[in-house]
């Protein structure tokens, strides 16, 4: 399995931009990282359930939440992956959702590793 350390040139998150977005509040950034790391597994479980159930409204909501959370950390690839699922939920067409979920899941592994190395 590839790890974050294996590809140091891959910018998964931009914590300087995240810190700027938070007005330089490093304590807030650390708190948001803790929340993200703690809650991500549940968010992904709920998203996967919604995809499996064909619940497009729930897919939209869960993907939207994940998109917003990853945006805080300027995690562009994860934001894009979540946005893809959000759009599928919005238009009520989950064709390709399993593949999109896999992409998001992989990106979140990278994001979590990057954030764990910061905290």
N, CA and C of each residue as an Amber inpcrd file, in Angstrom:
protein
   357
   0.8390000  -1.1870000   0.0000000   0.0000000   0.0000000   0.0000000
   0.8780000   1.2410000   0.0000000   0.5510000   2.1690000  -0.8980000
   1.2870000   3.4250000  -0.9290000   0.8730000   4.2770000   0.2660000
   1.8360000   5.0120000   0.7750000   1.5360000   5.9030000   1.8890000
   1.8790000   7.3280000   1.4920000   1.4080000   8.2410000   2.2970000
   1.6640000   9.6580000   2.0750000   3.1670000   9.9260000   1.9950000
   3.9230000   9.2680000   2.8640000   5.3680000   9.4830000   2.9000000
   6.0570000   8.9840000   1.6290000   5.4400000   8.0150000   0.9330000
   6.0110000   7.4760000  -0.3070000   6.0010000   8.4920000  -1.4420000
   5.1190000   9.4670000  -1.3740000   4.9920000  10.4570000  -2.4380000
   4.9780000  11.8650000  -1.8500000   6.1340000  12.3190000  -1.3610000
   6.1600000  13.6100000  -0.6770000   5.8230000  14.7930000  -1.5790000
   5.9180000  14.6230000  -2.9130000   5.6040000  15.7240000  -3.8110000
   4.1020000  15.8600000  -4.0620000   3.3170000  14.9040000  -3.6220000
   1.8640000  14.9380000  -3.8140000   1.2570000  15.8560000  -2.7530000
   0.6840000  16.9580000  -3.1890000   0.0490000  17.8610000  -2.2360000
  -1.4020000  17.4380000  -2.0540000  -1.6500000  16.7800000  -0.9710000
  -2.9660000  16.2390000  -0.6710000  -3.8360000  17.2960000  -0.0160000
  -3.2450000  18.0250000   0.9030000  -3.9160000  19.1130000   1.6020000
  -2.9960000  20.3350000   1.5590000  -3.5700000  21.4740000   1.7680000
  -2.7860000  22.7080000   1.8690000  -3.1430000  23.3500000   3.2030000
  -2.3930000  22.9700000   4.2220000  -2.7230000  23.4320000   5.5680000
  -2.4080000  24.9060000   5.7770000  -1.5150000  25.4540000   4.9760000
  -1.2750000  26.8980000   5.0680000  -2.5090000  27.6590000   4.5900000
  -3.0940000  27.1920000   3.4860000  -4.3250000  27.8120000   3.0010000
  -5.4580000  27.5890000   4.0030000  -5.5380000  26.3930000   4.5550000
  -6.5650000  26.1120000   5.5540000  -6.4260000  27.0500000   6.7480000
  -5.1960000  27.2250000   7.1950000  -4.9420000  28.1200000   8.3200000
  -5.3270000  29.5570000   7.9760000  -5.0280000  29.9670000   6.7730000
  -5.4100000  31.3090000   6.3170000  -6.9300000  31.4590000   6.3170000
  -7.6310000  30.4290000   5.8370000  -9.0980000  30.4620000   5.8090000
  -9.6830000  30.5700000   7.2090000  -8.9340000  30.0810000   8.1900000
  -9.3920000  30.1120000   9.5850000  -8.8380000  31.3180000  10.3440000
  -8.3360000  32.2870000   9.6230000  -7.8270000  33.4960000  10.2610000
  -6.5810000  33.2570000  11.0890000  -5.8280000  32.2050000  10.7460000
  -4.5940000  31.9150000  11.4710000  -4.8000000  31.1840000  12.7850000
  -6.0110000  30.7360000  13.0430000  -6.3340000  30.0830000  14.3090000
  -5.9020000  28.6110000  14.2690000  -4.6740000  28.3560000  14.7280000
  -4.1300000  27.0020000  14.6890000  -4.8920000  26.0500000  15.6110000
  -5.3910000  26.5320000  16.7170000  -6.1720000  25.6870000  17.6200000
  -7.4510000  25.2210000  16.9330000  -8.0740000  26.1040000  16.1810000
  -9.2830000  25.7360000  15.4430000  -8.9460000  24.7020000  14.3650000
  -7.8310000  24.8950000  13.6870000  -7.4100000  23.9420000  12.6650000
  -7.2010000  22.5610000  13.2890000  -6.5110000  22.5160000  14.4090000
  -6.2890000  21.2290000  15.0800000  -7.6140000  20.5830000  15.5030000
  -8.5440000  21.3850000  15.9740000  -9.8500000  20.8680000  16.3740000
 -10.6040000  20.3090000  15.1620000 -10.5710000  21.0210000  14.0530000
 -11.2350000  20.5400000  12.8470000 -10.5940000  19.2580000  12.3240000
  -9.2910000  19.1710000  12.4420000  -8.5890000  17.9420000  12.0430000
  -9.0510000  16.7770000  12.9150000  -9.1230000  16.9990000  14.2190000
  -9.5700000  15.9390000  15.1340000 -10.9770000  15.4750000  14.7840000
 -11.8620000  16.4120000  14.5370000 -13.2410000  16.0760000  14.1810000
 -13.2600000  15.2870000  12.8720000 -12.5250000  15.7650000  11.8910000
 -12.4810000  15.0960000  10.5920000 -11.9790000  13.6630000  10.7440000
 -10.8920000  13.4790000  11.4550000 -10.3230000  12.1420000  11.6250000
 -11.2760000  11.2150000  12.3790000 -11.9860000  11.7560000  13.3350000
 -12.9080000  10.9510000  14.1370000 -14.1800000  10.6040000  13.3520000
 -14.6830000  11.5310000  12.5660000 -15.9850000  11.3590000  11.9310000
 -15.9550000  10.7590000  10.5230000 -14.8390000  10.8350000   9.8320000
 -14.7720000  10.3780000   8.4490000 -15.2540000   8.9400000   8.2510000
 -14.8460000   7.9920000   9.0850000 -15.3230000   6.6160000   8.8590000
 -16.8540000   6.5140000   8.8700000 -17.5070000   7.2050000   9.7810000
 -18.9720000   7.1740000   9.8460000 -19.5770000   7.8370000   8.6140000
 -19.0170000   8.9640000   8.1790000 -19.5300000   9.6410000   6.9890000
 -19.4690000   8.7190000   5.7820000 -18.3520000   8.0150000   5.6500000
 -18.1860000   7.1270000   4.5000000 -19.1170000   5.9150000   4.5970000
 -19.3330000   5.4070000   5.7870000 -20.2790000   4.3000000   5.9660000
 -21.6770000   4.7280000   5.5510000 -22.0780000   5.9110000   5.9600000
 -23.4060000   6.4280000   5.6050000 -23.5290000   6.6760000   4.1040000
 -22.4620000   7.1860000   3.5040000 -22.4710000   7.4250000   2.0620000
 -22.5710000   6.1120000   1.3050000 -21.7990000   5.1290000   1.7070000
 -21.8380000   3.8320000   1.0400000 -23.2230000   3.1980000   1.1750000
 -23.8110000   3.2980000   2.3590000 -25.1590000   2.7690000   2.5770000
 -26.1410000   3.4440000   1.6260000 -26.0600000   4.7620000   1.5250000
 -26.9740000   5.5070000   0.6550000 -26.8110000   5.0860000  -0.8020000
 -25.5830000   4.8910000  -1.2360000 -25.3440000   4.4250000  -2.6070000
 -25.9700000   3.0550000  -2.7990000 -25.7270000   2.1510000  -1.8660000
 -26.2690000   0.7970000  -1.9690000 -27.7910000   0.7650000  -1.9440000
 -28.3970000   1.7080000  -1.2340000 -29.8570000   1.7830000  -1.1510000
 -30.4620000   2.5560000  -2.3220000 -29.6170000   3.2270000  -3.0840000
 -30.1300000   4.0460000  -4.1770000 -30.8060000   5.3180000  -3.6860000
 -30.4380000   5.7480000  -2.4950000 -31.0330000   6.9370000  -1.8780000
 -30.2700000   8.1760000  -2.3440000 -30.7270000   8.7450000  -3.4450000
 -29.9980000   9.8570000  -4.0580000 -29.9800000  11.1090000  -3.1850000
 -31.0350000  11.3410000  -2.4330000 -31.0460000  12.5060000  -1.5400000
 -29.9670000  12.3750000  -0.4710000 -29.8420000  11.1860000   0.0870000
 -28.8290000  10.9550000   1.1220000 -27.4250000  10.9710000   0.5210000
 -27.2710000  10.4390000  -0.6830000 -25.9680000  10.5190000  -1.3630000
 -25.5780000  11.9720000  -1.5160000 -26.5140000  12.7910000  -1.9680000
 -26.2360000  14.2200000  -2.1240000 -25.8070000  14.8410000  -0.7950000
 -26.5660000  14.5950000   0.2600000 -26.2610000  15.2100000   1.5640000
 -24.9070000  14.7670000   2.1080000 -24.6580000  13.4600000   2.1150000
 -23.3940000  12.9470000   2.6510000 -22.2140000  13.4380000   1.8250000
 -22.3170000  13.3740000   0.4980000 -21.2220000  13.8260000  -0.3560000
 -20.9930000  15.3290000  -0.1820000 -22.0740000  16.0770000  -0.0210000
 -21.9580000  17.5230000   0.1990000 -21.2150000  17.8160000   1.5030000
 -21.5380000  17.0800000   2.5490000 -20.8580000  17.2560000   3.8360000
 -19.3670000  16.9340000   3.7210000 -19.0550000  15.8350000   3.0500000
 -17.6550000  15.4410000   2.8820000 -16.9140000  16.4590000   2.0250000
 -17.5780000  16.9460000   0.9860000 -16.9660000  17.9650000   0.1300000
 -16.6090000  19.2050000   0.9600000 -17.5360000  19.6540000   1.7730000
 -17.2870000  20.8330000   2.5970000 -16.1670000  20.6230000   3.5920000
 -16.1330000  19.4480000   4.1920000 -15.0970000  19.1510000   5.1830000
 -13.7170000  19.0740000   4.5520000 -13.6250000  18.4730000   3.3750000
 -12.3210000  18.3690000   2.7230000 -11.8950000  19.7120000   2.1330000
 -12.8780000  20.5400000   1.7890000 -12.5620000  21.8770000   1.2660000
 -11.8400000  22.7210000   2.3230000 -12.2200000  22.5510000   3.5640000
 -11.5730000  23.2910000   4.6530000 -10.0630000  23.0970000   4.6190000
  -9.6350000  21.8710000   4.2910000  -8.2110000  21.5420000   4.2850000
  -7.5770000  21.7040000   2.9060000  -8.3320000  22.3040000   1.9820000
  -7.8470000  22.5180000   0.6080000  -7.3540000  21.2080000  -0.0050000
  -8.1340000  20.1620000   0.2140000  -7.8120000  18.8260000  -0.3080000
  -8.5010000  18.6760000  -1.6620000  -7.9110000  19.2710000  -2.6920000
  -8.5580000  19.4300000  -3.9920000  -9.0550000  18.1270000  -4.6040000
  -8.2520000  17.0770000  -4.5830000  -8.6680000  15.8120000  -5.2150000
  -9.8390000  15.1910000  -4.4660000  -9.8380000  15.2700000  -3.1550000
 -10.9500000  14.7370000  -2.3650000 -12.2070000  15.5690000  -2.5740000
 -12.0480000  16.8790000  -2.6470000 -13.1890000  17.7540000  -2.9170000
 -13.8140000  17.3720000  -4.2580000 -12.9800000  17.1930000  -5.2540000
 -13.4690000  16.8410000  -6.5870000 -14.1930000  15.4890000  -6.5790000
 -13.6420000  14.5250000  -5.8740000 -14.2690000  13.2010000  -5.7930000
 -15.6250000  13.2860000  -5.0950000 -15.7050000  14.0340000  -4.0120000
 -16.9730000  14.1960000  -3.2940000 -17.9750000  14.9620000  -4.1440000
 -17.4840000  15.9420000  -4.8720000 -18.3600000  16.7450000  -5.7200000
 -18.9860000  15.8880000  -6.8220000 -18.2460000  14.9350000  -7.3150000
 -18.7740000  14.0300000  -8.3260000 -19.9720000  13.2560000  -7.7800000
 -19.8300000  12.7270000  -6.5790000 -20.9350000  12.0070000  -5.9460000
 -22.0850000  12.9440000  -5.5890000 -21.7570000  14.1290000  -5.1500000
 -22.7870000  15.1180000  -4.8330000 -23.6390000  15.3890000  -6.0680000
 -22.9850000  15.5480000  -7.2010000 -23.7010000  15.8170000  -8.4480000
 -24.5870000  14.6300000  -8.8390000 -24.0860000  13.4070000  -8.6570000
 -24.8990000  12.2240000  -8.9540000 -26.1640000  12.2200000  -8.1020000
 -26.0140000  12.5630000  -6.8350000 -27.1750000  12.6430000  -5.9600000
 -28.1120000  13.7500000  -6.3790000 -27.5610000  14.8860000  -6.7720000
 -28.3660000  16.0440000  -7.1770000 -29.2470000  15.7100000  -8.3840000
 -28.6750000  15.0100000  -9.3680000 -29.4380000  14.7090000 -10.5860000
 -30.1450000  13.3500000 -10.5050000 -30.0330000  12.7090000  -9.3430000
 -30.6980000  11.4220000  -9.0840000 -30.2850000  10.3490000 -10.0920000
 -28.9970000  10.2820000 -10.3670000 -28.4500000   9.2590000 -11.2600000
 -27.1710000   8.7220000 -10.6350000 -27.2530000   7.5310000 -10.0750000
 -26.1090000   6.9530000  -9.3730000 -25.2890000   6.0200000 -10.2590000
 -25.4630000   6.1170000 -11.5610000 -24.6540000   5.3160000 -12.4750000
 -23.1920000   5.7360000 -12.3230000 -22.3450000   4.8140000 -11.9370000
 -20.9360000   5.1050000 -11.7030000 -20.6250000   5.4990000 -10.2790000
 -21.6240000   5.4550000  -9.4040000 -21.4120000   5.8780000  -8.0080000
 -20.4520000   4.9570000  -7.2640000 -20.4940000   3.6610000  -7.5580000
 -19.5770000   2.7460000  -6.8730000 -18.1290000   3.1000000  -7.1890000
 -17.8610000   3.3670000  -8.4500000 -16.5010000   3.7500000  -8.8470000
 -16.1140000   5.0880000  -8.2220000 -17.0250000   6.0470000  -8.2500000
 -16.7550000   7.3620000  -7.6620000 -16.5160000   7.2450000  -6.1590000
 -17.2640000   6.3580000  -5.5110000 -17.0670000   6.1250000  -4.0850000
 -15.6660000   5.5760000  -3.8270000 -15.2220000   4.6650000  -4.6700000
 -13.8710000   4.1070000  -4.5340000 -12.8020000   5.1700000  -4.6660000
 -12.9990000   6.0920000  -5.6020000 -12.0440000   7.1920000  -5.7800000
 -12.0270000   8.0680000  -4.5340000 -13.2100000   8.4130000  -4.0370000
 -13.2940000   9.2370000  -2.8300000 -12.6550000   8.5220000  -1.6480000
 -12.9350000   7.2530000  -1.5180000 -12.3700000   6.4840000  -0.4150000
 -10.8380000   6.5140000  -0.4650000 -10.2720000   6.3330000  -1.6490000
  -8.8140000   6.3590000  -1.8030000  -8.2600000   7.7440000  -1.4720000
  -8.9200000   8.7730000  -1.9380000  -8.4550000  10.1380000  -1.6540000
  -8.4990000  10.4390000  -0.1650000  -9.5310000   9.9450000   0.5010000
  -9.6350000  10.2120000   1.9360000  -8.5560000   9.4970000   2.7330000
  -8.0660000   8.3770000   2.2230000  -6.9230000   7.7310000   2.8750000
  -5.7410000   8.6950000   2.8630000  -5.4950000   9.3090000   1.7110000
  -4.3890000  10.2760000   1.5910000  -4.6060000  11.4790000   2.5090000
  -5.8320000  12.0010000   2.5180000  -6.1280000  13.1760000   3.3490000
  -5.9200000  12.8410000   4.8230000  -6.4300000  11.7080000   5.2500000
  -6.2860000  11.3180000   6.6510000  -4.8150000  11.1700000   7.0270000
  -4.0160000  10.5630000   6.1430000  -2.5800000  10.4230000   6.4300000
  -1.9110000  11.7840000   6.5480000  -2.2560000  12.6850000   5.6440000
  -1.6590000  14.0320000   5.6870000  -2.0500000  14.7560000   6.9660000
  -3.3150000  14.6500000   7.3570000  -3.7730000  15.3400000   8.5610000
  -3.1980000  14.7050000   9.8240000  -3.0730000  13.3900000   9.8390000
  -2.4730000  12.7210000  10.9950000  -1.0220000  13.1390000  11.1860000
  -0.3330000  13.3970000  10.1000000   1.0680000  13.8170000  10.2160000
   1.1700000  15.2460000  10.7550000   0.1030000  16.0140000  10.6380000
   0.1000000  17.3880000  11.1600000  -0.2430000  17.4150000  12.6380000
  -1.1830000  16.5830000  13.0250000  -1.6850000  16.6710000  14.4070000
  -0.7970000  16.0010000  15.4150000
